[in-house]
């Protein structure tokens, strides 16, 4: 005679066991998968794009080689000329000084924007709004022509006696006008970068440091800024590269940088294209060096992060994919 299974025995039927195994291991296959007859996925659009790019590259190479207007002999003659070396030095000096002003000023403006003092926060916010809203070229021309607005500049007690007074044209040289225009504008952008990095640090770090009796300045210097560097360094590296290229704008105020040097030569020789190619090649060399330094600095500050390490320069240059970081395998005891 057949007997009806009890509820306890019904829970241990093969179907119920399979359901429980599925709940515990949801991604486990029901049966082994046979991949012997698997066919690789085809990507015809990839091959089509490669073919199109190959044709375009061939056309570009043919254009560069066969067009006599490039005058590659003239390019090679001026590429190592001493006059361009002086322009390169001026470009590098402008980049270093303007970025130093931008980084230091950006830190102070960012801290001021995050201050609980409403007046200080408003003033710093107005600074960022003003300098980010006006093109750099307009700022450079304004500083260069400041004498039309202020013939003399004096230093002393406000509304009181003057200690030092000098003519504006004597004080505001093309070099100083370029530094003021580039540095003050960069400080506004760096302020937003630094502020974003500071906000990226967990607020619990500040609370824990305050509980230990640390002051705000020490917390910022010893706790917050070191952790925020991982968020600040990558965009700062990009800003340095942008600053190097932005120095070409100072040619409008007759400062002998790399571009102005090329312009002064081709205005005499009428070899416009070869001289511009020389300037482009030197800009590419300098930005490539900065890119290498940026990649090393990013990898240094990315240590200990759970994210993938930043792509190095050679990975970018050789079209290699960034290797994914695998989680360490831990053994579990049964």
C-alpha positions as CSV (number, residue, x, y, z in Angstrom):
1,X,0.0,0.0,0.0
2,X,1.4,3.4,-1.0
3,X,2.0,5.9,1.8
4,X,1.8,9.7,1.6
5,X,5.2,11.3,2.4
6,X,5.3,13.5,5.5
7,X,5.9,17.2,5.2
8,X,9.4,16.7,6.6
9,X,10.3,14.1,4.0
10,X,8.7,16.2,1.3
11,X,11.3,19.0,1.9
12,X,14.1,16.6,1.0
13,X,12.8,15.6,-2.4
14,X,15.3,16.0,-5.3
15,X,13.3,19.0,-6.7
16,X,13.5,20.8,-3.3
17,X,17.2,20.1,-3.1
18,X,17.7,21.6,-6.5
19,X,15.8,24.7,-5.6
20,X,17.8,25.2,-2.5
21,X,21.1,24.7,-4.4
22,X,19.9,27.2,-6.9
23,X,19.2,29.8,-4.1
24,X,22.6,29.2,-2.6
25,X,24.5,29.2,-5.9
26,X,22.4,31.2,-8.4
27,X,25.1,31.3,-11.1
28,X,25.9,27.6,-11.1
29,X,24.9,25.9,-14.4
30,X,22.5,23.0,-14.3
31,X,24.8,20.9,-16.3
32,X,28.3,21.2,-17.8
33,X,28.5,23.4,-20.9
34,X,30.1,22.0,-24.0
35,X,32.3,24.6,-25.7
36,X,33.9,22.3,-28.2
37,X,31.7,23.7,-31.0
38,X,31.7,27.3,-29.8
39,X,32.3,29.9,-32.5
40,X,34.2,33.1,-31.7
41,X,32.1,36.3,-31.9
42,X,32.7,38.1,-35.2
43,X,33.3,41.9,-35.2
44,X,33.0,43.1,-38.8
45,X,32.7,46.7,-37.8
46,X,36.0,46.6,-36.1
47,X,37.8,45.3,-39.2
48,X,35.9,47.9,-41.3
49,X,37.0,50.7,-39.0
50,X,40.6,49.4,-39.1
51,X,40.5,49.4,-42.9
52,X,39.1,53.0,-43.1
53,X,41.8,54.2,-40.6
54,X,44.5,52.4,-42.7
55,X,43.4,54.2,-45.8
56,X,43.3,57.6,-44.1
57,X,46.8,57.0,-42.6
58,X,48.1,56.1,-46.0
59,X,46.7,59.2,-47.5
60,X,48.1,61.4,-44.7
61,X,51.5,59.8,-45.1
62,X,51.4,60.4,-48.9
63,X,50.3,64.0,-48.3
64,X,53.2,64.7,-45.8
65,X,55.8,63.2,-48.1
66,X,54.8,64.4,-51.5
67,X,53.7,68.0,-50.7
68,X,56.7,70.3,-51.2
69,X,55.1,73.1,-49.3
70,X,56.0,71.5,-46.0
71,X,59.7,72.3,-46.7
72,X,61.0,69.6,-44.4
73,X,64.6,70.8,-45.0
74,X,63.7,74.2,-43.5
75,X,62.0,72.4,-40.6
76,X,65.1,70.4,-39.8
77,X,67.3,73.6,-40.1
78,X,65.3,75.6,-37.6
79,X,64.3,72.7,-35.2
80,X,67.6,72.9,-33.3
81,X,68.3,76.6,-33.8
82,X,69.4,78.6,-30.7
83,X,66.8,81.2,-31.2
84,X,64.1,78.6,-30.6
85,X,65.9,77.5,-27.5
86,X,65.5,80.9,-26.0
87,X,61.8,80.8,-26.8
88,X,61.4,77.3,-25.3
89,X,63.1,78.5,-22.0
90,X,60.7,81.4,-21.8
91,X,57.7,79.1,-22.3
92,X,58.9,76.7,-19.6
93,X,59.5,79.6,-17.2
94,X,56.1,81.0,-17.8
95,X,54.5,77.6,-17.2
96,X,56.4,76.9,-14.0
97,X,55.8,80.4,-12.4
98,X,52.1,80.6,-13.5
99,X,51.3,77.1,-12.2
100,X,53.1,77.8,-8.9
101,X,50.9,80.9,-8.5
102,X,47.8,79.0,-9.6
103,X,48.4,76.0,-7.2
104,X,49.2,78.1,-4.1
105,X,46.4,80.6,-4.8
106,X,44.0,77.8,-5.7
107,X,44.6,76.1,-2.3
108,X,43.9,79.3,-0.4
109,X,40.8,80.2,-2.5
110,X,39.4,76.6,-2.1
111,X,39.9,76.7,1.7
112,X,38.3,80.2,1.7
113,X,35.3,78.9,-0.3
114,X,34.8,76.1,2.2
115,X,35.2,78.4,5.2
116,X,32.3,79.0,7.6
117,X,32.9,82.7,7.3
118,X,30.3,84.0,4.9
119,X,32.2,87.1,3.9
120,X,35.4,85.1,3.1
121,X,33.4,82.4,1.3
122,X,31.5,85.0,-0.8
123,X,34.7,86.8,-1.8
124,X,36.5,83.6,-2.8
125,X,33.4,82.5,-4.8
126,X,33.3,85.9,-6.6
127,X,37.0,85.5,-7.4
128,X,36.4,82.1,-9.0
129,X,33.3,83.4,-10.9
130,X,35.1,86.5,-12.2
131,X,38.3,84.9,-13.5
132,X,36.7,81.8,-14.9
133,X,34.2,83.9,-16.8
134,X,36.7,86.0,-18.7
135,X,38.9,84.5,-21.5
136,X,42.6,84.3,-20.7
137,X,43.5,86.3,-23.9
138,X,41.3,89.2,-22.7
139,X,43.0,89.2,-19.3
140,X,46.4,89.3,-20.8
141,X,45.5,92.3,-23.0
142,X,44.0,94.0,-20.0
143,X,47.0,93.6,-17.8
144,X,49.3,94.7,-20.6
145,X,47.3,97.9,-21.1
146,X,46.7,98.6,-17.4
147,X,48.5,101.9,-17.7
148,X,45.6,103.3,-19.7
149,X,43.4,102.8,-16.6
150,X,46.0,103.4,-13.9
151,X,49.0,105.6,-15.0
152,X,50.8,105.2,-11.7
153,X,50.8,102.5,-9.0
154,X,51.6,103.4,-5.4
155,X,52.0,101.4,-2.2
156,X,51.3,102.7,1.2
157,X,48.6,103.1,3.9
158,X,45.1,103.0,2.4
159,X,43.7,106.6,2.3
160,X,47.0,107.7,3.8
161,X,50.6,108.5,2.9
162,X,52.3,106.7,-0.1
163,X,55.6,104.9,0.5
164,X,56.5,103.8,-3.0
165,X,55.1,105.1,-6.3
166,X,56.1,104.2,-9.8
167,X,54.7,104.4,-13.4
168,X,52.6,101.4,-14.4
169,X,54.4,100.9,-17.7
170,X,57.7,100.6,-15.8
171,X,56.2,98.1,-13.3
172,X,53.9,96.0,-15.6
173,X,56.3,94.6,-18.2
174,X,55.1,92.0,-20.7
175,X,56.6,89.3,-18.5
176,X,54.7,90.4,-15.4
177,X,51.5,91.0,-17.4
178,X,51.7,87.4,-18.7
179,X,52.3,86.0,-15.2
180,X,49.4,88.0,-13.8
181,X,47.0,86.9,-16.6
182,X,48.0,83.3,-16.6
183,X,48.5,82.8,-12.8
184,X,45.4,84.5,-11.5
185,X,43.2,82.8,-14.1
186,X,44.8,79.4,-13.2
187,X,44.2,80.0,-9.5
188,X,40.5,80.1,-10.1
189,X,40.5,76.8,-11.9
190,X,42.8,75.2,-9.4
191,X,40.5,76.3,-6.6
192,X,37.7,74.2,-7.9
193,X,40.0,71.2,-8.4
194,X,41.3,71.5,-4.9
195,X,37.8,72.0,-3.5
196,X,36.6,68.9,-5.3
197,X,39.5,66.9,-3.9
198,X,38.9,68.1,-0.3
199,X,35.2,67.3,-0.6
200,X,36.2,63.8,-1.8
201,X,37.7,63.0,1.6
202,X,35.4,61.3,4.1
203,X,34.2,63.8,6.7
204,X,34.7,61.1,9.3
205,X,38.4,61.6,9.0
206,X,38.1,65.3,10.1
207,X,35.8,64.3,13.0
208,X,38.2,61.6,14.2
209,X,41.1,64.1,14.0
210,X,39.1,66.7,15.9
211,X,38.3,64.1,18.6
212,X,42.1,63.6,19.1
213,X,42.5,67.4,19.8
214,X,44.0,68.4,16.4
215,X,43.4,72.0,15.2
216,X,41.8,72.8,11.8
217,X,45.0,73.9,10.2
218,X,46.8,70.7,11.3
219,X,43.9,68.5,10.2
220,X,44.0,70.1,6.8
221,X,47.8,69.8,6.5
222,X,48.2,66.3,8.0
223,X,44.9,64.5,7.4
224,X,42.8,66.0,4.6
225,X,45.3,67.2,2.0
226,X,47.4,64.0,1.8
227,X,44.2,62.0,1.2
228,X,42.9,64.5,-1.3
229,X,46.0,64.4,-3.4
230,X,44.7,61.3,-5.2
231,X,41.8,63.3,-6.5
232,X,43.8,66.5,-7.1
233,X,46.9,65.3,-8.9
234,X,45.3,63.9,-12.1
235,X,43.4,67.1,-13.1
236,X,46.4,69.2,-11.9
237,X,48.6,67.3,-14.4
238,X,46.2,68.1,-17.1
239,X,46.2,71.8,-16.1
240,X,50.0,71.9,-16.3
241,X,49.8,70.6,-19.9
242,X,47.0,73.1,-20.7
243,X,49.1,75.9,-19.1
244,X,52.1,75.0,-21.3
245,X,49.9,75.4,-24.4
246,X,48.2,78.5,-23.1
247,X,51.5,80.3,-22.9
248,X,51.3,80.7,-26.6
249,X,48.7,83.4,-26.0
250,X,51.4,85.8,-24.7
251,X,52.6,86.3,-28.2
252,X,49.9,89.0,-28.5
253,X,51.7,91.1,-25.9
254,X,55.1,90.8,-27.7
255,X,56.6,88.3,-25.2
256,X,59.3,86.2,-26.9
257,X,57.9,82.7,-26.2
258,X,58.1,79.8,-28.6
259,X,55.2,80.9,-30.8
260,X,56.3,84.5,-30.9
261,X,59.8,83.4,-31.9
262,X,58.4,81.4,-34.8
263,X,56.2,84.4,-35.8
264,X,59.1,86.9,-35.7
265,X,61.1,84.6,-38.0
266,X,58.5,83.8,-40.6
267,X,57.5,87.5,-40.8
268,X,61.0,88.1,-42.2
269,X,61.4,85.0,-44.3
270,X,57.8,84.3,-45.3
271,X,58.3,80.6,-44.4
272,X,55.1,80.4,-42.4
273,X,54.3,76.7,-42.6
274,X,57.8,75.3,-41.8
275,X,58.2,77.6,-38.8
276,X,54.7,76.7,-37.4
277,X,55.6,73.0,-37.8
278,X,58.8,73.6,-35.8
279,X,56.7,75.2,-33.0
280,X,54.2,72.4,-33.1
281,X,56.9,69.8,-32.8
282,X,58.5,71.5,-29.8
283,X,55.1,71.8,-28.1
284,X,54.5,68.0,-28.8
285,X,57.9,67.2,-27.2
286,X,57.3,69.3,-24.1
287,X,53.7,68.0,-23.6
288,X,54.9,64.4,-24.0
289,X,57.5,64.9,-21.3
290,X,54.8,66.3,-19.0
291,X,52.5,63.4,-19.8
292,X,55.2,60.9,-18.7
293,X,55.7,62.8,-15.4
294,X,52.0,63.0,-14.9
295,X,51.6,59.2,-15.3
296,X,54.3,58.4,-12.8
297,X,52.8,60.8,-10.2
298,X,49.3,59.4,-10.7
299,X,50.5,55.9,-10.2
300,X,52.3,57.0,-7.0
301,X,49.3,58.5,-5.4
302,X,47.0,55.7,-6.6
303,X,48.8,53.2,-4.4
304,X,46.5,51.3,-2.1
305,X,43.4,52.2,-4.1
306,X,40.9,49.6,-5.0
307,X,40.5,51.1,-8.5
308,X,42.7,50.2,-11.4
309,X,46.0,51.9,-11.6
310,X,46.2,54.8,-14.0
311,X,47.3,54.0,-17.5
312,X,51.0,54.7,-18.0
313,X,52.4,56.7,-20.9
314,X,53.8,53.6,-22.7
315,X,50.4,51.8,-22.5
316,X,48.9,54.9,-24.1
317,X,51.6,55.2,-26.7
318,X,51.6,51.5,-27.6
319,X,47.9,51.1,-27.6
320,X,48.0,48.6,-24.8
321,X,44.9,48.0,-22.7
322,X,45.0,48.7,-19.0
323,X,45.4,45.5,-17.0
324,X,42.5,44.9,-14.6
325,X,43.5,44.4,-11.0
326,X,42.3,41.1,-9.7
327,X,41.2,40.6,-6.1
328,X,43.4,38.4,-3.9
329,X,42.2,34.8,-3.5
330,X,41.6,33.8,0.1
331,X,41.2,30.2,1.3
332,X,38.2,29.4,3.3
333,X,38.2,26.6,5.8
334,X,35.3,24.2,5.8
